[in-house]
Amino acid sequence: MRDGIVKEIMDVVNDRVKTMNMDLVFDKSGLSVNGVPSLLYSRDSYDFTNDVVAALNKPGRPSTVSSEGSSAGSPTVTTRASPTSTPKKL
């Protein structure tokens, strides 16, 4: 099941990357091997997480993930909001 979810996310992200002609995409929530954030700072305007979530939750969108046990059909993806605070200067 996890592989199917990851594939769906990657497909949506790759479509966005091609459309926006981007060179790199980072997972802001990802941690390095040492357990510290891999990405220290980025402007919120570069974050397109909500667009990916909206695309994944679009009604009628085909899903490769089994919806067994779900009454609504395709699973719903949720995400936490990006922090809006200004980063501290070091």
N, C-alpha and C positions, 0 to 999 in steps of 0.2 A: 504494500500500500504506500509506504514512504517513497519508493522509487517513482511511483505514478504521480504523486504530489510534486515531487522535485522536478520531474519532467514537465509537468504543466506550468510550474513557475518559470522554469528555464525557457520554455517556448514563448511565454508572454514577455519575459525580459528580453530575449533575443529579438523578438519582433520590435520592441521599443528601441533597442539599440540600433537596429538597422534603420528604422524610421528617423531617428534623431541623429544618425551618423556619429555615434559615440565610439570612442576608442577603448575606454575602460569603464567597468562597473564594479563597485565594491559593495560588499555586504557590511553595512555599518554596525550590525549587531554581532558580527563575527569576532571571535577572540583568537589571538595568536596561540601558538603552542604553549607559551608562558602564561596564558590566561589573561593577557591584557588586550585592550582593543587594538585591532589591526589598523583602523582608521581613526586618527586622533581628532580630526575636524573636517567638516564639509558644510557648505552653505545649505540651508534647508531647501533652497530653490532647486538644488540638484537632486533632491530625494524624490523618486517617483514610485515609492512603495504604495501609496494610496491608489495610484493609477493601475498598478499590477493587481492589487486586491480587487479593485472595481472590475477589471477585465476578467479575473477568475470567477467573480460572483455574478457576472452578466447572465441574465435569464436566457435559457435556451442554448447556452454554450456547452458544447460536448465535453464530457469529462472522461478521463481515462481511469479515474479513481472509482472504486466500487462504492456505491451509495447504500450498501446493505445496512439496514438498521436506521436509515435516515428517512424521515417522513416527507421531506421536501424535495427529494431527488438528488441534486448534486450538493456536495458538502459546501459549507460556507467558510470562507477564510476571513480571519480577523487579524488585526495588527494593533500594536500599541502606538499611540501618537508619538511623533518625534519630539524630542525636547525643544522647547522654544527659548530657553534661557541663553543668554550670551555667554560664550566661553570666557573663562578667566584668562587674563594675560599672565604669562609666567615671568 
